[in-house]
């Protein structure tokens, strides 16, 4: 286990700006978008502009130790006490503006996108850690929305009582195995969470929020039995399913080989099989990110222009 000081230095070296128990970090796609380049799959799927998206987490804590996780520090992670939502969000937005200030004098920066970036429209609560472990997550989302921004929350589904109360713009549940035995091997949970995950799937079925089930697949690990994944997903009846390749990045390289990273064509094949079992349509895919989107047809996937 790293000390708090060691963990802080590691995160700072990798571009994280810490705010209390949380953090913000610019992604590769923000940098590309600021130079007039392509944007991430959230843009292609839902219309989210990468240069106007704040990628953050309210907590570094996580109750999973997934084999495919790229997070740069070991668990358990020493963290500061959680801040109140207003203080946390202000600190996150200040950190984002600090990142953006570095683009001001660069000749490669698109000035129109720089001006837009200074008025963010979306917060992706998905950087690292499990956001439902932050005690004020509901209040944080309410504050984000009051400031005129949309929100995505990505959860590992282990806290159904919190999931039931959340109203983000779009709620993701990660489902990384088709049964409990493989789940324990892939996600290495801190406790027996499988039944709680089933509860979260049922909650999503009755939830009013737009919902997504996300599968992160690694060859030779959990990329198997699409029909069994389909049986679990059918319990939730999500609006969308994202089928995404494991990427050989960060600490995951210590646990998995590069060969575990599926090709895009393999992702499309798995998504097609899954879609057939669920009666969902394959609506979009982004080869560079090795991700495919299945839709139930119930919701318009575009959130922004």
Order of alpha helices (4+ residues) and beta strands (2+ residues): alpha-beta-beta-alpha-alpha-beta-alpha-alpha-beta-alpha-beta-alpha-beta-alpha-alpha-beta-alpha-beta-alpha-beta-beta
